[in-house]
Every structure is written in C-alpha cells, then in structure tokens.
Amino acid sequence: MKLNGSLYQQLRDALVNAFPLEQKLIQVLKFRLDKDFYTFRRGDDYNTVVFYLIQDAQAEGWLDKLVVAARESNPGNPKLFVIAQELNLATPMPSELTVRGSLEKIIKKTNSFLNVNTWRESLGKLESQVCRIEITKKNNTRSFGTGFLIAPNVVITNYHVIEPILLEQSTPNNVILRFDYKQVEGKVINQGTKYSLVQNDWLIDQSPYLPDEETRLPTPDELDYALLRVDGVPGKEAIGTKPDPSSPERGWIKLTDEIYEFVPDTPLFILQHPQGEPLKLGFDTEAIIGINENGTMVKYRTNTEPGSSGYPCFDINWKLVALHHSGDPAYEVAKYNAGTPFSAICARLTRQDLLQTLLNGEEIW
C-alpha cells in the first residue's frame, strides 16, 4: 500500500485528530501491533512525529495494519473512517455517495438536523457490531449469512441462516461469528475476532419463515428471525484481538419498540456480508416500496447478494427499521428485496417476554 501526497496528509491529520495525545498513540502501537513507538519517533512537533510514523509503516509494509488498529481503537472517528474508505479498509460507499458533496445533499434533503460527520461516526461504530456468520456443514460445505448484536451477548439473524443446525446438517460448535473482518485487494488485513455459540441452549428464540410456495401473508409468528446466545459478551468487550486499555466497548445496535413508518420512495441503508465478503454498504435513495397489510414484511429496492441474509436495514438516521431476509422468489433476478419490520419482531419478542430485557441492554443467559 502506497500513499500519494494528499492521502498522506489526510492520514496524518486523521491520526492526530483521533489521538491528540501522544500517549494514546503509544498504547495503540504497543497493544495492538506490538511495536515500540519510540523506535519510529523523530522530531519534536507531534504532526512531524506522526508523519515519520506513517513513512516508516509504509516502508516496512504495515501501513494497512496501522490504519485498522487506529480504527479499532477509535471506531467512531469520522476522519479515520474517511481515510480508511479511501484505502479500501472500511465499509465502501455506494457510487451514489462517492461523488463530492452527494452524501451531504442526501442527508440534508432527508433530515436537515443531521451532520455528515455524525452520520459517518455512527456508521463507523455500526461496522463493529455486524458479523459474518459461517456455518460448516457435515458434508464439509460452508454457508454464510450476516448477523448483528442487539444486546451484549445476543446476535440476531434469519431463521433460514441457522436452519442447517436445526435440520442437524451442522452443529452449534461448527458456527463462527466473525466480527471486524478486513480485506483489501484480495489480501486479508484482519482475520477478525471470532466468537462461538453457547453449546447448550444456544437458541434464545426463533420465528420460521413463510415457505416460498405459500402465497398468503406471513403470520406474526412467521418472521424469519433467530436470536443466538453468544459464548462471551462481545458487546461489552473492546474491539479487536489485541485491544489497548482505553479502547471503547464494541456495543450493540439498540432496539426500539416504536412503529416505523415506511414511507414509499425514501432511503434505506443496509450493512451486509455479500457472498461472505467483507462488510459492504447497500443504499438506494428511493428504496422503500411499501409494507404489507399485516405489517410483517416490507419491500424495498436496495440491492443485496447471497450471504446478505440477516443484515440490518436502517433509515437515513441509522435507526434500525428492518431485518433483511429475501428477494422476490418469483424471479431469478429479484425485482425487489424484502425484510421483516422490527416493529413486528419487537411485538413477538414482547409475547416471548424478551423485549424489555433487550431494550434494557441486559445479557441473556
């Protein structure tokens, strides 16, 4: 990885902004990369010190790891997020948002009170709360899906993603929940942080899907979701396998029991692991098609790929509004995608006596 002049300055400014105190950057290098800051320290001015650090990291071939480590220590910093995107080390923006000023125009059109930096900060934090689900089956094939934390130790995904376990085609100990997976130009920069399922009582709650051959509406108990109990509490642990002591907790995506109004032709953002690849952002400025009669399914135009099942769907303000589950089954190339509104999921979680615990951010054992 080689930086040109403007990106070099952009990275230097981002590191200084994210870690204004030299001591913090010292800890990032030592704890996350096992490198001695003073080996690279030259000059007295902090900007100059960081300049030479970048120069040495680039010369020695660990510049990408420096950027990833910096983002793990400060995932919400918008300047680090932007430079990481430039270097293909963060969730890539769809083409509609890469044109200069287009993101700001879209945000202001939809919500005049939302700051672009605040928007990026929110996306940066959400990245670490979404995971790739990897299931190895008894015939040695693998399937992939997407999941995300909704409590310190609870991941939600689609029922059909974990169906191989329920059908005894796989076992709970052959499931990996992989957070923070990073790859650039085919090279894996960060293998991510792996979590497993609790081996006994791993399934907290489940709601099956409406079979494809059925033409009726899904019932309030056919929502295609599953709540998984994680072995550990990733939401309360720092990001990365080698965190520094002052790193923030990973956190989780907060649920709300408010009913969201899916206004036709409004934006919808999705975070997904398509085809098992690193996290990507899907987006459409006129995404929403509409919600069905009993509020159990919403249709939208935002693009998805296999492996995206179980991804979170957000409005322009990064409010969680739906759980993606499928495309139009009547066509080889889907004319629409579909998800379950979280208002329907929360209504069922209330009946299961689980919602209040999740809203409170409590662990479920």
Stockholm file with secondary structure:
# STOCKHOLM 1.0

chainA/1-365         MKLNGSLYQQLRDALVNAFPLEQKLIQVLKFRLDKDFYTFRRGDDYNTVVFYLIQDAQAEGWLDKLVVAARESNPGNPKLFVIAQELNLATPMPSELTVRGSLEKIIKKTNSFLNVNTWRESLGKLESQVCRIEITKKNNTRSFGTGFLIAPNVVITNYHVIEPILLEQSTPNNVILRFDYKQVEGKVINQGTKYSLVQNDWLIDQSPYLPDEETRLPTPDELDYALLRVDGVPGKEAIGTKPDPSSPERGWIKLTDEIYEFVPDTPLFILQHPQGEPLKLGFDTEAIIGINENGTMVKYRTNTEPGSSGYPCFDINWKLVALHHSGDPAYEVAKYNAGTPFSAICARLTRQDLLQTLLNGEEIW
#=GR chainA/1-365 SS CCCCHHHHHHHHHHHHHHCCSHHHHHHIIIIIHCCCHHHHCCSSSHHHHHHHHHHHHHHHTCHHHHHHHHHHHSTTCHHHHHHHHHTTCSCCCCHHHHSTTHHHHHHHHHCTTCCHHHHHHHHHHHHTTEEEEEEECTTSCEEEEEEEEEETTEEEECHHHHHHHHTTSSCGGGEEEEESCEEETTEEEECCEEECBCSSSCEEEEECCCCTTCCSCCCTTCCCEEEEEBSSCGGGSBSSSSCCTTCCBCCCCCCCCSCCCCCTTCCEEEEECGGGCSCEEEEETTCEEEECTTSSCEEECCCCCTTCTTCEEECTTCCEEEEEEEECTTSSSCSCEEEEEHHHHHHHHHHTTCHHHHHTTCCCC
#=GC SS_cons         CCCCHHHHHHHHHHHHHHCCSHHHHHHIIIIIHCCCHHHHCCSSSHHHHHHHHHHHHHHHTCHHHHHHHHHHHSTTCHHHHHHHHHTTCSCCCCHHHHSTTHHHHHHHHHCTTCCHHHHHHHHHHHHTTEEEEEEECTTSCEEEEEEEEEETTEEEECHHHHHHHHTTSSCGGGEEEEESCEEETTEEEECCEEECBCSSSCEEEEECCCCTTCCSCCCTTCCCEEEEEBSSCGGGSBSSSSCCTTCCBCCCCCCCCSCCCCCTTCCEEEEECGGGCSCEEEEETTCEEEECTTSSCEEECCCCCTTCTTCEEECTTCCEEEEEEEECTTSSSCSCEEEEEHHHHHHHHHHTTCHHHHHTTCCCC
//
